[in-house]
Amino acid sequence: MLPDTRAAAEQAALTKQPGWQRLRERYRQALDREERRIGRALLNGEPVDQRDIDRRRGFWAGVQAVLDTPEQAEQQLDRWLRAQGGDRT
């Protein structure tokens, strides 16, 4: 199946942009802060709502899925090109 090569190429190009890299780094920092906050609460014996943790886990998984889209598009293009006997240069 032929992927939408233009859209995939545009998404893959995002990974080369400094702003995209900064966004990914900010995501990692925010997730680290969130994990530390929950960890501190648990270690201090504070009540932690499991539903809230599950909701936050789903939120962060969604953010990660969005941030992974350009890399997945690039991988899809590479797989398709290899299947066609070509190579991306």
N, C-alpha and C positions, 0 to 999 in steps of 0.2 A: 504494500500500500504506500502510495506517495504521500509523504507528510507535507503539510503546508510549509514549504521550504522558506518562503519569505518571512512568515511569522516566526518560525523556529530560528532563523538566522538573526532576526531582530532581537528575539529574546536571548539568544546565546550571546549576542554582542553586549548585552547588559552586564555580563560578568566581567567585562574588561573596563567598565566605567568606574572611576574612583568613587563616585557617589553611591553606587551599588555596593561596593565593598564597605563603605562607611555605614550604610544602612544595615548590612549583615552584622557588622561589628556592634552596632547599637543594639540590635536584637539580642545578640549573645550576652551583652552586658546587662540588659534588662532581664533576661531569663535568669542569669546568674544571681542578680539581686533578688528576684522572686524566690528562687530556690533557697537562698540564704535566709530570707525572711521566714519562710515556712519551716526551715530547719531549726532556726532559733526558737520559734514558737513551740515546736515539738520538744526540743531539748529543755525548754523552760516549763514544760508541763502545761502550757496553755491549751485550751480547747481549740481544736482545729476541725472545721466543718468539712467532712469528706465530700459533700456535694460541691462545695466551693472549690476544693482542690481539683475535683474532676472537671468542673467547668473551666478552671484556669488551665488545666492540662490540655483540654480540647482547644482552647483559644490559642495556646502556644503552638500546638500541633498545626493549627490552621495557618498561623503566621509562617511557620517553617515550610509548609507546603507551598505557600506563595513564593517564599524566598528561594525554594528549590526549583521553581519552574524554569528559569533560564538554563540551569545546568541540565535539567531533564530534556529540554528542547535540543540542546547541543548534543547530548548523548543519542537522542532519537535520530538526529541528522547523521551523526557518525555511523550508527548502525545501518541506516538506510543506504548510505553511500557505500559501505563495505559490502552490503548485500548486492549492490549493483556492480561490484567489481571496481569501484573507484575509491579515491581517498581525498579527504578534504585538505586543501593546502592553503 
